[in-house]
Amino acid sequence: MKNRTRAICLLFVFIGLFSVYAGGASASDLMIASFENNGHSDLGTDIGTWSSNPLDTSQGCTIELLSLYGVMGKGSEESRVMKVTYDVSTNGPAFNGFYIKLNDMDLTPYDSIAFLIKGDPARGFTTKFRIEINNEKGERATYDLSGITDDWKMISIPLQEARNPGSVTDWTCMSEMVFTFDDMTCDNKEGVLYIDNVMVSSKE
């Protein structure tokens, strides 16, 4: 009876260790915004738009949550994504975009930022734009993104590339992730993009 009890205990220990290992593997990815939470990120933070000149109505950015089929990795399942409509076609300098608040998030354990993206072939879209990551000290790291097509694509941005310039000295209190469209970078000055499943990942 004692041996049987010991065997059962060892079995539960093994199951517990397996669960910890499995949980650690899945915990290496942290969802920032799946766009399934009624306009808020999966962190419970705000998602919104911004413009360099809110009084200039000839430029701007709007976002909308909608359901689509055929999102990469979802097969025929319906998924909510974010539709981004931007316009930087004004005569003067123009830049705008949208942000996801990070709530002083510590990004030091993570190696990359990843998300799904595609352009709208009917409305047109830029194949490149800029992503910024800001901290509470007002420091900013930027990454120029390119290669967007009208098919769903997983984009992965190595955080080391953003860290190398040294513009951000403290990655433990990140305030927001900003998607920026500007008239100098965008190769199509107005258009529509669809974005889903913004996350951070770690190899460990």
N, C-alpha and C positions, 0 to 999 in steps of 0.2 A: 504494500500500500504506500509505503514511504517512497519507494522507487518510482511508483506511478505518479505520485504527487510531484516529485522532483522533475520527472519527464514533462508533465503538464506545464510546470513553471518555466522550464527551459524553452518549451514551445512558445509560450507567451512572450518571453524575452526575445526570441528570434523574430516573432511577428512584429514586436515593437521596434526592433532595430531595422527591420525591413521597411517599416512604415516611415521611420525617420529618414532613411536613405532615399526612399521614393519621394518623400515630401521635400527633401533638400534639393533633389534634382528638379522638381517642378517649381520650387521657390526661386530658382535662378532667374526666372522671368517674372517681371512685375508689370501688370497691366496699368497703364496710365489713363488711357481713354479708349473704351470699347464703343462709346456712343450709344450705349444701351440704357443710360441712367438719366433720361429726361433733361438733357442739356448740361449735366454736370459730369466731371471726370470720374473715373473709378476711385480716385482719391477723395471724392466728395468736394472737389474744388471747382471754381468757375472756369468756363470756356467762353470766350468772347472775341469780338473783333475790334480793330483799331485802325486809325488813319492818321497820316502825318499832318493832314489838314482837314479836319472834319467839316469846315465851311466850304470846301471845294467839292461840290456835288458831281463833278465830272470824273472823279476817281472814288474808289472805295472797295470794301470787301464785305460780303455777307455770307453767313453760314446757315445751313438748314439740315436737320436730321431727316433722313428718309430711308425707306426699306428697299433693298435691292436683292435680286437673286443672282447666283453665280459668282459671289465674292470668292476670291482665291482661298482655297482650303475649306470652303463651306459647301461645295457641290451645288445641289439644288435647294439647299436650305436658305430661307430668307434671313437677311442680316441688316441691321441698322448701321448706316454709314453717315459720314458727314459730307455734305455737298458744299464746296467752297466756290463762290463766284467772286472773281476779283477783276479790277479794272484800273490800270495805270496808264491809260492811253491819253491822258490830258496833255496839253501843250507844255506845261511847266514840269518841274521835278515832282515825282509822285512815288509814294511808297505806303503800303498798307498791309494788312494781313489779319491773322487771328492768333490768340494765345491760349495756353493751357496753364493755369496756376499749379505750382508744385508744392505749395504749403511747406516751405523750408526743407525740402526733401534732401537727404544725404545721398549723393550719387557716387560716392567713392567706391562702393562695392560693385558697381556695374561697369561693363566694358563697352556697351553700345546702346544706341537708341534705334528702334526698328518700328516700321509701320507699313501698311499696305496703301498703295496709291495707284490711281489711273486717271487719265485725262478723258474729257468728253469729246469724241470725234465730231459730233454735230456742232457743238458750241466753240470748239477750238480750245487750246490750252498751252501754257508754257511748258517746256521740257526741263526747265531749271528755275530754281529759286533759292532762297537762303533760309537757314534755320539758325536761331539764336537761343542760347541757354544763359539765363541771367541769374545772379545770386542776390542776396539781400544787401550786399555791400555796393551794389550798382555795377559790379564787374560783369563782363559779357564775353562769351565765346561764340564764334560763328562758324558755320559750315555751309559751303556752297554745294547744293544738291543738283544733280543732272541725270539725264537718261530716262525721264518719264515718258511713257507711251500710253496708247489708248487701251492697253491690256493691264489687268491687275499685276502689280509687281511688288515684291517685298524689298523695301529699302532698308539697309542696315548702315548706320553711321558709327564708326569707331570713335568712342569718346576720347581716345588717346590723341586723335588728330585735332580735336578741339582743345585738348589740354596742352599740347606741345607749344603753341604760341605763348602760353603763360599769361594770357589776359585775365584769367580767373585764378585767384590765389587760394580760394576756399570753396571746395565742392561739397561741403557738408550742409550748406544752407541755400539750396537753389530755389529761387522764387517762381520762375516761370519758363516755359518753353514757348518760343515765338516763331511762327511761320511768316516769313516776310516776302512780299512781292514788290519789286521796285522796277522802275522804267529802264534802269541800266542793266539789270540782270535778266529780266523776263524776255524771252525771244518771241512771245506772243503777248501783246500788251493787255489783252483781256481774254477771259475764258473761264472754264469750269473744271475743277478737279474733284475727285472723290477720294476720301481718306478713311481708313479703318484701322483699329487695333494698334494704337500707339503704345509702345511698351519699352521698358529698359531690360537689358539682359546681361547676364554674367556667365562666364565660362565655368566658374566654380560651382 
